[in-house]
């Protein structure tokens, strides 16, 4: 008795056993809600895709940027004034 064909069929049947016919995507079906969580998350992050502003964004100048970089490299950056954002509390630890 030749067992090679039976052995070959058994070897081919083992990998196919994991593919069940109940898997609809195996048959080409795609769930219409697939990716809905991703779309909902993206929609939650986008408040207004076409915002309209009352004032325009001020124009920037490459010349000002170059001057700022040069001051940084030369070490001549002007330190801004220190400002407090809260009122001091009396009687607190110093």
Secondary structure, DSSP 8 states (H G I E B T S, - for coil): ---HHHHHHHHHHHHHTT--TT-GGGGT---TTTTHHHHHHHHHH-S-TT---SS------HHHHHHHHHHHHHT---------SS---TTS--
